[in-house]
Amino acid sequence: MQATEDGLEVGSNGARAGAETAPGGPAQVAQEPQHLVEEVFDNGFAEAMHPTLVLPSVVVVLAAISGLAVRQDKVKTRPQSTEQVEDAA
């Protein structure tokens, strides 16, 4: 993250600054480190976000399942009305 005159920049832009080569070098040599830095940042970000997004999703699914289980339990244990009890006797 970098603060600039235009606002806040988020992403691999800060990492690109370290991928400079000597002036007068071939263009392909200058582009390769920049490409590698972008790939490392993108893959590292995706690797970090995977558990960050999976864990809350699992918690939400478990909460939904347990909520449905509690609701089903309440439906099954609902007391019978007095009319049904009298008819059974």
C-alpha positions as CSV (number, residue, x, y, z in Angstrom):
1,M,0.0,0.0,0.0
2,Q,1.4,3.4,-0.9
3,A,0.0,6.9,-0.4
4,T,0.3,9.0,-3.5
5,E,-0.9,12.4,-4.6
6,D,-3.8,10.7,-6.3
7,G,-4.8,8.6,-3.3
8,L,-4.0,5.3,-1.9
9,E,-2.5,2.6,-4.2
10,V,-3.1,-1.1,-3.3
11,G,-1.5,-3.9,-5.2
12,S,1.8,-5.0,-6.7
13,N,2.8,-1.4,-7.8
14,G,5.1,-1.1,-4.8
15,A,6.8,-4.3,-5.6
16,R,7.5,-3.2,-9.2
17,A,9.8,-0.4,-7.9
18,G,12.4,-3.0,-6.8
19,A,12.5,-4.7,-10.2
20,E,14.5,-2.1,-12.0
21,T,17.5,-2.9,-14.2
22,A,20.5,-0.8,-15.3
23,P,19.8,1.8,-18.0
24,G,20.6,0.8,-21.5
25,G,19.9,-2.9,-20.9
26,P,17.7,-5.0,-23.2
27,A,13.9,-4.4,-22.8
28,Q,13.2,-8.1,-22.3
29,V,15.6,-8.3,-19.4
30,A,13.8,-5.3,-17.8
31,Q,10.4,-6.9,-18.3
32,E,11.2,-10.4,-16.9
33,P,11.9,-9.3,-13.2
34,Q,8.7,-7.2,-13.3
35,H,6.7,-10.1,-14.6
36,L,8.2,-12.4,-12.0
37,V,7.4,-9.9,-9.2
38,E,3.8,-9.7,-10.4
39,E,3.4,-13.5,-10.5
40,V,4.8,-13.9,-7.0
41,F,2.5,-11.2,-5.6
42,D,-0.6,-12.6,-7.4
43,N,0.1,-16.2,-6.3
44,G,1.0,-15.2,-2.8
45,F,-2.2,-13.1,-2.4
46,A,-4.4,-15.9,-3.7
47,E,-2.7,-18.4,-1.4
48,A,-3.3,-16.1,1.6
49,M,-6.9,-15.4,0.7
50,H,-7.9,-19.1,0.2
51,P,-8.0,-20.0,4.0
52,T,-9.3,-16.6,4.8
53,L,-12.4,-17.1,2.7
54,V,-12.9,-20.9,3.3
55,L,-12.9,-20.7,7.1
56,P,-15.8,-18.2,7.3
57,S,-17.7,-20.1,4.7
58,V,-17.4,-23.3,6.7
59,V,-18.6,-21.5,9.9
60,V,-21.7,-20.1,8.0
61,V,-22.6,-23.6,6.7
62,L,-22.2,-25.1,10.1
63,A,-24.3,-22.4,11.7
64,A,-27.0,-23.0,9.1
65,I,-27.0,-26.8,9.7
66,S,-27.1,-26.4,13.4
67,G,-29.9,-23.8,13.1
68,L,-32.0,-26.3,11.0
69,A,-31.3,-29.1,13.5
70,V,-32.5,-27.0,16.4
71,R,-35.6,-26.0,14.5
72,Q,-36.4,-29.6,13.6
73,D,-36.0,-30.6,17.2
74,K,-38.5,-27.9,18.3
75,V,-41.0,-29.1,15.7
76,K,-40.8,-32.7,16.9
77,T,-41.1,-31.9,20.6
78,R,-44.0,-29.5,20.3
79,P,-46.7,-30.4,22.9
80,Q,-50.0,-31.7,21.6
81,S,-53.1,-29.5,21.9
82,T,-55.6,-30.4,24.6
83,E,-58.2,-31.6,22.0
84,Q,-55.7,-34.2,20.7
85,V,-55.0,-35.4,24.3
86,E,-58.7,-35.7,25.1
87,D,-59.5,-37.6,21.9
88,A,-56.7,-40.1,22.7
89,A,-58.2,-40.9,26.1
